[in-house]
Amino acid sequence: MPDDDQLLENAKAPAKVSGDAGSVEQHSLPDQIEVDRYLNSKKAVKRKHRGLRLGKIVPPGTE
């Protein structure tokens, strides 16, 4: 499986290229969006708190 940098480079590179006069076709926008979501979700999972914060609520006067 390719690493994150390789996925990003593949998404930035053209999907098809022809020669002589030149013809370039980019990856479709949904494909590019999907790669971005995938890489951002992998980055979010590596975070320590993952967007959740747990704490204990103690009302005043109960000590």
PyMOL Python script that loads the backbone (N, CA, C, O; Angstrom):
from pymol import cmd

cmd.read_pdbstr("""\
ATOM      1  N   MET A   1       0.850  -1.177   0.000  1.00  0.00           N
ATOM      2  CA  MET A   1       0.000   0.000   0.000  1.00  0.00           C
ATOM      3  C   MET A   1       0.893   1.237   0.000  1.00  0.00           C
ATOM      4  O   MET A   1       1.848   1.311   0.773  1.00  0.00           O
ATOM      5  N   PRO A   2       0.591   2.209  -0.860  1.00  0.00           N
ATOM      6  CA  PRO A   2       1.421   3.412  -0.920  1.00  0.00           C
ATOM      7  C   PRO A   2       1.266   4.271   0.331  1.00  0.00           C
ATOM      8  O   PRO A   2       0.225   4.255   0.988  1.00  0.00           O
ATOM      9  N   ASP A   3       2.311   5.013   0.643  1.00  0.00           N
ATOM     10  CA  ASP A   3       2.247   5.888   1.804  1.00  0.00           C
ATOM     11  C   ASP A   3       1.462   7.161   1.446  1.00  0.00           C
ATOM     12  O   ASP A   3       1.064   7.352   0.297  1.00  0.00           O
ATOM     13  N   ASP A   4       1.248   8.025   2.445  1.00  0.00           N
ATOM     14  CA  ASP A   4       0.437   9.228   2.270  1.00  0.00           C
ATOM     15  C   ASP A   4       1.021  10.173   1.224  1.00  0.00           C
ATOM     16  O   ASP A   4       0.287  10.747   0.420  1.00  0.00           O
ATOM     17  N   ASP A   5       2.344  10.331   1.239  1.00  0.00           N
ATOM     18  CA  ASP A   5       2.971  11.230   0.270  1.00  0.00           C
ATOM     19  C   ASP A   5       2.775  10.736  -1.159  1.00  0.00           C
ATOM     20  O   ASP A   5       2.533  11.528  -2.070  1.00  0.00           O
ATOM     21  N   GLN A   6       2.880   9.446  -1.345  1.00  0.00           N
ATOM     22  CA  GLN A   6       2.697   8.874  -2.684  1.00  0.00           C
ATOM     23  C   GLN A   6       1.256   9.031  -3.149  1.00  0.00           C
ATOM     24  O   GLN A   6       1.019   9.330  -4.319  1.00  0.00           O
ATOM     25  N   LEU A   7       0.289   8.836  -2.255  1.00  0.00           N
ATOM     26  CA  LEU A   7      -1.114   9.038  -2.614  1.00  0.00           C
ATOM     27  C   LEU A   7      -1.375  10.478  -3.025  1.00  0.00           C
ATOM     28  O   LEU A   7      -2.089  10.728  -3.996  1.00  0.00           O
ATOM     29  N   LEU A   8      -0.806  11.417  -2.298  1.00  0.00           N
ATOM     30  CA  LEU A   8      -0.985  12.828  -2.603  1.00  0.00           C
ATOM     31  C   LEU A   8      -0.360  13.176  -3.952  1.00  0.00           C
ATOM     32  O   LEU A   8      -0.962  13.902  -4.742  1.00  0.00           O
ATOM     33  N   GLU A   9       0.833  12.668  -4.221  1.00  0.00           N
ATOM     34  CA  GLU A   9       1.487  12.913  -5.507  1.00  0.00           C
ATOM     35  C   GLU A   9       0.684  12.311  -6.662  1.00  0.00           C
ATOM     36  O   GLU A   9       0.558  12.930  -7.719  1.00  0.00           O
ATOM     37  N   ASN A  10       0.142  11.109  -6.464  1.00  0.00           N
ATOM     38  CA  ASN A  10      -0.662  10.475  -7.504  1.00  0.00           C
ATOM     39  C   ASN A  10      -1.933  11.268  -7.775  1.00  0.00           C
ATOM     40  O   ASN A  10      -2.369  11.363  -8.923  1.00  0.00           O
ATOM     41  N   ALA A  11      -2.529  11.834  -6.741  1.00  0.00           N
ATOM     42  CA  ALA A  11      -3.740  12.629  -6.915  1.00  0.00           C
ATOM     43  C   ALA A  11      -3.443  13.928  -7.654  1.00  0.00           C
ATOM     44  O   ALA A  11      -4.280  14.414  -8.414  1.00  0.00           O
ATOM     45  N   LYS A  12      -2.253  14.496  -7.435  1.00  0.00           N
ATOM     46  CA  LYS A  12      -1.874  15.745  -8.104  1.00  0.00           C
ATOM     47  C   LYS A  12      -1.466  15.501  -9.556  1.00  0.00           C
ATOM     48  O   LYS A  12      -1.638  16.385 -10.396  1.00  0.00           O
ATOM     49  N   ALA A  13      -0.937  14.337  -9.862  1.00  0.00           N
ATOM     50  CA  ALA A  13      -0.475  14.037 -11.217  1.00  0.00           C
ATOM     51  C   ALA A  13      -1.666  13.794 -12.137  1.00  0.00           C
ATOM     52  O   ALA A  13      -2.746  13.431 -11.670  1.00  0.00           O
ATOM     53  N   PRO A  14      -1.478  13.992 -13.439  1.00  0.00           N
ATOM     54  CA  PRO A  14      -2.578  13.751 -14.379  1.00  0.00           C
ATOM     55  C   PRO A  14      -2.929  12.271 -14.469  1.00  0.00           C
ATOM     56  O   PRO A  14      -2.088  11.397 -14.260  1.00  0.00           O
ATOM     57  N   ALA A  15      -4.199  12.015 -14.788  1.00  0.00           N
ATOM     58  CA  ALA A  15      -4.646  10.632 -14.928  1.00  0.00           C
ATOM     59  C   ALA A  15      -4.217  10.054 -16.267  1.00  0.00           C
ATOM     60  O   ALA A  15      -3.820   8.891 -16.347  1.00  0.00           O
ATOM     61  N   LYS A  16      -4.296  10.889 -17.352  1.00  0.00           N
ATOM     62  CA  LYS A  16      -3.896  10.451 -18.685  1.00  0.00           C
ATOM     63  C   LYS A  16      -3.093  11.554 -19.355  1.00  0.00           C
ATOM     64  O   LYS A  16      -3.373  12.738 -19.171  1.00  0.00           O
ATOM     65  N   VAL A  17      -2.098  11.159 -20.128  1.00  0.00           N
ATOM     66  CA  VAL A  17      -1.275  12.109 -20.884  1.00  0.00           C
ATOM     67  C   VAL A  17      -1.034  11.513 -22.264  1.00  0.00           C
ATOM     68  O   VAL A  17      -0.691  10.337 -22.386  1.00  0.00           O
ATOM     69  N   SER A  18      -1.213  12.323 -23.304  1.00  0.00           N
ATOM     70  CA  SER A  18      -0.902  11.903 -24.675  1.00  0.00           C
ATOM     71  C   SER A  18       0.281  12.716 -25.173  1.00  0.00           C
ATOM     72  O   SER A  18       0.655  13.715 -24.558  1.00  0.00           O
ATOM     73  N   GLY A  19       0.862  12.298 -26.270  1.00  0.00           N
ATOM     74  CA  GLY A  19       2.067  12.948 -26.761  1.00  0.00           C
ATOM     75  C   GLY A  19       1.821  13.905 -27.913  1.00  0.00           C
ATOM     76  O   GLY A  19       0.679  14.228 -28.238  1.00  0.00           O
ATOM     77  N   ASP A  20       2.926  14.359 -28.534  1.00  0.00           N
ATOM     78  CA  ASP A  20       3.008  15.271 -29.669  1.00  0.00           C
ATOM     79  C   ASP A  20       2.348  16.624 -29.393  1.00  0.00           C
ATOM     80  O   ASP A  20       3.016  17.506 -28.853  1.00  0.00           O
ATOM     81  N   ALA A  21       1.113  16.828 -29.723  1.00  0.00           N
ATOM     82  CA  ALA A  21       0.455  18.131 -29.516  1.00  0.00           C
ATOM     83  C   ALA A  21       0.055  18.289 -28.060  1.00  0.00           C
ATOM     84  O   ALA A  21      -0.176  19.406 -27.599  1.00  0.00           O
ATOM     85  N   GLY A  22      -0.029  17.212 -27.352  1.00  0.00           N
ATOM     86  CA  GLY A  22      -0.328  17.244 -25.928  1.00  0.00           C
ATOM     87  C   GLY A  22      -1.803  17.110 -25.615  1.00  0.00           C
ATOM     88  O   GLY A  22      -2.646  17.782 -26.208  1.00  0.00           O
ATOM     89  N   SER A  23      -2.085  16.272 -24.715  1.00  0.00           N
ATOM     90  CA  SER A  23      -3.437  16.072 -24.218  1.00  0.00           C
ATOM     91  C   SER A  23      -3.310  15.561 -22.794  1.00  0.00           C
ATOM     92  O   SER A  23      -2.681  14.531 -22.553  1.00  0.00           O
ATOM     93  N   VAL A  24      -3.898  16.270 -21.862  1.00  0.00           N
ATOM     94  CA  VAL A  24      -3.780  15.909 -20.449  1.00  0.00           C
ATOM     95  C   VAL A  24      -5.164  15.809 -19.850  1.00  0.00           C
ATOM     96  O   VAL A  24      -6.017  16.664 -20.088  1.00  0.00           O
ATOM     97  N   GLU A  25      -5.384  14.769 -19.076  1.00  0.00           N
ATOM     98  CA  GLU A  25      -6.662  14.601 -18.385  1.00  0.00           C
ATOM     99  C   GLU A  25      -6.382  14.450 -16.900  1.00  0.00           C
ATOM    100  O   GLU A  25      -5.589  13.603 -16.488  1.00  0.00           O
ATOM    101  N   GLN A  26      -7.043  15.283 -16.099  1.00  0.00           N
ATOM    102  CA  GLN A  26      -6.862  15.226 -14.652  1.00  0.00           C
ATOM    103  C   GLN A  26      -7.736  14.140 -14.049  1.00  0.00           C
ATOM    104  O   GLN A  26      -8.673  13.651 -14.679  1.00  0.00           O
ATOM    105  N   HIS A  27      -7.410  13.772 -12.812  1.00  0.00           N
ATOM    106  CA  HIS A  27      -8.286  12.871 -12.064  1.00  0.00           C
ATOM    107  C   HIS A  27      -9.595  13.605 -11.812  1.00  0.00           C
ATOM    108  O   HIS A  27      -9.611  14.832 -11.719  1.00  0.00           O
ATOM    109  N   SER A  28     -10.672  12.876 -11.702  1.00  0.00           N
ATOM    110  CA  SER A  28     -11.966  13.508 -11.485  1.00  0.00           C
ATOM    111  C   SER A  28     -12.011  14.173 -10.112  1.00  0.00           C
ATOM    112  O   SER A  28     -11.314  13.758  -9.185  1.00  0.00           O
ATOM    113  N   LEU A  29     -12.824  15.190  -9.996  1.00  0.00           N
ATOM    114  CA  LEU A  29     -12.938  15.936  -8.738  1.00  0.00           C
ATOM    115  C   LEU A  29     -13.398  15.044  -7.583  1.00  0.00           C
ATOM    116  O   LEU A  29     -12.845  15.158  -6.490  1.00  0.00           O
ATOM    117  N   PRO A  30     -14.383  14.160  -7.774  1.00  0.00           N
ATOM    118  CA  PRO A  30     -14.760  13.259  -6.667  1.00  0.00           C
ATOM    119  C   PRO A  30     -13.600  12.382  -6.190  1.00  0.00           C
ATOM    120  O   PRO A  30     -13.476  12.109  -4.997  1.00  0.00           O
ATOM    121  N   ASP A  31     -12.750  11.942  -7.125  1.00  0.00           N
ATOM    122  CA  ASP A  31     -11.583  11.134  -6.738  1.00  0.00           C
ATOM    123  C   ASP A  31     -10.602  11.951  -5.910  1.00  0.00           C
ATOM    124  O   ASP A  31     -10.059  11.456  -4.923  1.00  0.00           O
ATOM    125  N   GLN A  32     -10.372  13.202  -6.306  1.00  0.00           N
ATOM    126  CA  GLN A  32      -9.471  14.074  -5.565  1.00  0.00           C
ATOM    127  C   GLN A  32     -10.023  14.374  -4.171  1.00  0.00           C
ATOM    128  O   GLN A  32      -9.271  14.403  -3.196  1.00  0.00           O
ATOM    129  N   ILE A  33     -11.316  14.592  -4.077  1.00  0.00           N
ATOM    130  CA  ILE A  33     -11.948  14.851  -2.785  1.00  0.00           C
ATOM    131  C   ILE A  33     -11.840  13.630  -1.891  1.00  0.00           C
ATOM    132  O   ILE A  33     -11.590  13.755  -0.692  1.00  0.00           O
ATOM    133  N   GLU A  34     -12.028  12.454  -2.464  1.00  0.00           N
ATOM    134  CA  GLU A  34     -11.946  11.209  -1.686  1.00  0.00           C
ATOM    135  C   GLU A  34     -10.540  11.000  -1.123  1.00  0.00           C
ATOM    136  O   GLU A  34     -10.395  10.575   0.023  1.00  0.00           O
ATOM    137  N   VAL A  35      -9.515  11.290  -1.902  1.00  0.00           N
ATOM    138  CA  VAL A  35      -8.129  11.166  -1.421  1.00  0.00           C
ATOM    139  C   VAL A  35      -7.895  12.150  -0.283  1.00  0.00           C
ATOM    140  O   VAL A  35      -7.262  11.807   0.716  1.00  0.00           O
ATOM    141  N   ASP A  36      -8.403  13.372  -0.428  1.00  0.00           N
ATOM    142  CA  ASP A  36      -8.244  14.383   0.623  1.00  0.00           C
ATOM    143  C   ASP A  36      -8.931  13.943   1.914  1.00  0.00           C
ATOM    144  O   ASP A  36      -8.359  14.076   2.996  1.00  0.00           O
ATOM    145  N   ARG A  37     -10.136  13.427   1.808  1.00  0.00           N
ATOM    146  CA  ARG A  37     -10.858  12.938   3.002  1.00  0.00           C
ATOM    147  C   ARG A  37     -10.115  11.785   3.663  1.00  0.00           C
ATOM    148  O   ARG A  37     -10.002  11.724   4.887  1.00  0.00           O
ATOM    149  N   TYR A  38      -9.614  10.879   2.847  1.00  0.00           N
ATOM    150  CA  TYR A  38      -8.894   9.724   3.377  1.00  0.00           C
ATOM    151  C   TYR A  38      -7.643  10.151   4.143  1.00  0.00           C
ATOM    152  O   TYR A  38      -7.396   9.678   5.253  1.00  0.00           O
ATOM    153  N   LEU A  39      -6.856  11.046   3.546  1.00  0.00           N
ATOM    154  CA  LEU A  39      -5.625  11.493   4.205  1.00  0.00           C
ATOM    155  C   LEU A  39      -5.932  12.293   5.469  1.00  0.00           C
ATOM    156  O   LEU A  39      -5.224  12.154   6.467  1.00  0.00           O
ATOM    157  N   ASN A  40      -6.969  13.124   5.446  1.00  0.00           N
ATOM    158  CA  ASN A  40      -7.343  13.886   6.639  1.00  0.00           C
ATOM    159  C   ASN A  40      -7.874  12.978   7.742  1.00  0.00           C
ATOM    160  O   ASN A  40      -7.621  13.234   8.920  1.00  0.00           O
ATOM    161  N   SER A  41      -8.600  11.930   7.389  1.00  0.00           N
ATOM    162  CA  SER A  41      -9.108  11.013   8.411  1.00  0.00           C
ATOM    163  C   SER A  41      -7.968  10.233   9.053  1.00  0.00           C
ATOM    164  O   SER A  41      -7.993   9.973  10.256  1.00  0.00           O
ATOM    165  N   LYS A  42      -6.954   9.852   8.247  1.00  0.00           N
ATOM    166  CA  LYS A  42      -5.795   9.170   8.821  1.00  0.00           C
ATOM    167  C   LYS A  42      -5.049  10.085   9.781  1.00  0.00           C
ATOM    168  O   LYS A  42      -4.576   9.643  10.828  1.00  0.00           O
ATOM    169  N   LYS A  43      -4.946  11.366   9.421  1.00  0.00           N
ATOM    170  CA  LYS A  43      -4.268  12.338  10.271  1.00  0.00           C
ATOM    171  C   LYS A  43      -5.046  12.546  11.572  1.00  0.00           C
ATOM    172  O   LYS A  43      -4.441  12.698  12.634  1.00  0.00           O
ATOM    173  N   ALA A  44      -6.376  12.555  11.500  1.00  0.00           N
ATOM    174  CA  ALA A  44      -7.211  12.768  12.680  1.00  0.00           C
ATOM    175  C   ALA A  44      -7.124  11.587  13.647  1.00  0.00           C
ATOM    176  O   ALA A  44      -7.159  11.781  14.862  1.00  0.00           O
ATOM    177  N   VAL A  45      -7.012  10.386  13.130  1.00  0.00           N
ATOM    178  CA  VAL A  45      -6.942   9.199  13.982  1.00  0.00           C
ATOM    179  C   VAL A  45      -5.645   9.181  14.777  1.00  0.00           C
ATOM    180  O   VAL A  45      -5.611   8.637  15.881  1.00  0.00           O
ATOM    181  N   LYS A  46      -4.580   9.763  14.239  1.00  0.00           N
ATOM    182  CA  LYS A  46      -3.288   9.763  14.921  1.00  0.00           C
ATOM    183  C   LYS A  46      -3.244  10.752  16.090  1.00  0.00           C
ATOM    184  O   LYS A  46      -2.349  10.673  16.931  1.00  0.00           O
ATOM    185  N   ARG A  47      -4.201  11.680  16.151  1.00  0.00           N
ATOM    186  CA  ARG A  47      -4.200  12.667  17.231  1.00  0.00           C
ATOM    187  C   ARG A  47      -4.488  11.994  18.566  1.00  0.00           C
ATOM    188  O   ARG A  47      -5.152  10.959  18.628  1.00  0.00           O
ATOM    189  N   LYS A  48      -3.985  12.591  19.613  1.00  0.00           N
ATOM    190  CA  LYS A  48      -4.098  11.997  20.942  1.00  0.00           C
ATOM    191  C   LYS A  48      -5.546  11.932  21.423  1.00  0.00           C
ATOM    192  O   LYS A  48      -5.993  10.885  21.892  1.00  0.00           O
ATOM    193  N   HIS A  49      -6.278  13.031  21.311  1.00  0.00           N
ATOM    194  CA  HIS A  49      -7.638  13.062  21.868  1.00  0.00           C
ATOM    195  C   HIS A  49      -8.714  12.736  20.842  1.00  0.00           C
ATOM    196  O   HIS A  49      -9.858  12.468  21.210  1.00  0.00           O
ATOM    197  N   ARG A  50      -8.367  12.756  19.575  1.00  0.00           N
ATOM    198  CA  ARG A  50      -9.293  12.424  18.497  1.00  0.00           C
ATOM    199  C   ARG A  50     -10.575  13.247  18.548  1.00  0.00           C
ATOM    200  O   ARG A  50     -11.629  12.772  18.126  1.00  0.00           O
ATOM    201  N   GLY A  51     -10.499  14.465  19.053  1.00  0.00           N
ATOM    202  CA  GLY A  51     -11.655  15.350  19.067  1.00  0.00           C
ATOM    203  C   GLY A  51     -12.576  15.158  20.256  1.00  0.00           C
ATOM    204  O   GLY A  51     -13.573  15.869  20.381  1.00  0.00           O
ATOM    205  N   LEU A  52     -12.268  14.224  21.124  1.00  0.00           N
ATOM    206  CA  LEU A  52     -13.094  13.983  22.304  1.00  0.00           C
ATOM    207  C   LEU A  52     -12.326  14.380  23.550  1.00  0.00           C
ATOM    208  O   LEU A  52     -11.121  14.155  23.661  1.00  0.00           O
ATOM    209  N   ARG A  53     -13.034  14.961  24.459  1.00  0.00           N
ATOM    210  CA  ARG A  53     -12.420  15.310  25.724  1.00  0.00           C
ATOM    211  C   ARG A  53     -13.349  14.830  26.837  1.00  0.00           C
ATOM    212  O   ARG A  53     -14.518  15.215  26.889  1.00  0.00           O
ATOM    213  N   LEU A  54     -12.833  14.008  27.705  1.00  0.00           N
ATOM    214  CA  LEU A  54     -13.628  13.473  28.800  1.00  0.00           C
ATOM    215  C   LEU A  54     -13.210  14.161  30.090  1.00  0.00           C
ATOM    216  O   LEU A  54     -12.031  14.423  30.327  1.00  0.00           O
ATOM    217  N   GLY A  55     -14.188  14.439  30.898  1.00  0.00           N
ATOM    218  CA  GLY A  55     -13.899  15.072  32.182  1.00  0.00           C
ATOM    219  C   GLY A  55     -14.972  14.731  33.189  1.00  0.00           C
ATOM    220  O   GLY A  55     -16.065  14.295  32.828  1.00  0.00           O
ATOM    221  N   LYS A  56     -14.658  14.929  34.441  1.00  0.00           N
ATOM    222  CA  LYS A  56     -15.602  14.646  35.520  1.00  0.00           C
ATOM    223  C   LYS A  56     -16.173  15.974  36.006  1.00  0.00           C
ATOM    224  O   LYS A  56     -15.435  16.894  36.359  1.00  0.00           O
ATOM    225  N   ILE A  57     -17.488  16.053  36.017  1.00  0.00           N
ATOM    226  CA  ILE A  57     -18.155  17.279  36.472  1.00  0.00           C
ATOM    227  C   ILE A  57     -18.604  17.066  37.913  1.00  0.00           C
ATOM    228  O   ILE A  57     -19.350  16.135  38.216  1.00  0.00           O
ATOM    229  N   VAL A  58     -18.138  17.941  38.787  1.00  0.00           N
ATOM    230  CA  VAL A  58     -18.507  17.870  40.193  1.00  0.00           C
ATOM    231  C   VAL A  58     -19.266  19.160  40.537  1.00  0.00           C
ATOM    232  O   VAL A  58     -18.690  20.247  40.473  1.00  0.00           O
ATOM    233  N   PRO A  59     -20.543  19.052  40.898  1.00  0.00           N
ATOM    234  CA  PRO A  59     -21.285  20.251  41.248  1.00  0.00           C
ATOM    235  C   PRO A  59     -20.747  20.851  42.546  1.00  0.00           C
ATOM    236  O   PRO A  59     -20.261  20.116  43.405  1.00  0.00           O
ATOM    237  N   PRO A  60     -20.825  22.182  42.704  1.00  0.00           N
ATOM    238  CA  PRO A  60     -20.305  22.806  43.919  1.00  0.00           C
ATOM    239  C   PRO A  60     -21.108  22.408  45.162  1.00  0.00           C
ATOM    240  O   PRO A  60     -22.319  22.197  45.098  1.00  0.00           O
ATOM    241  N   GLY A  61     -20.422  22.316  46.259  1.00  0.00           N
ATOM    242  CA  GLY A  61     -21.078  22.010  47.540  1.00  0.00           C
ATOM    243  C   GLY A  61     -21.276  20.531  47.815  1.00  0.00           C
ATOM    244  O   GLY A  61     -21.929  20.193  48.802  1.00  0.00           O
ATOM    245  N   THR A  62     -20.761  19.654  47.017  1.00  0.00           N
ATOM    246  CA  THR A  62     -20.937  18.225  47.252  1.00  0.00           C
ATOM    247  C   THR A  62     -19.713  17.576  47.874  1.00  0.00           C
ATOM    248  O   THR A  62     -19.682  16.359  48.060  1.00  0.00           O
ATOM    249  N   GLU A  63     -18.704  18.378  48.198  1.00  0.00           N
ATOM    250  CA  GLU A  63     -17.497  17.805  48.776  1.00  0.00           C
ATOM    251  C   GLU A  63     -17.618  17.612  50.250  1.00  0.00           C
ATOM    252  O   GLU A  63     -16.680  17.136  50.889  1.00  0.00           O
TER     253      GLU A  63
END
""", "prot")
cmd.dss("prot")
cmd.show_as("cartoon", "prot")
cmd.util.cbc("prot")
cmd.orient("prot")
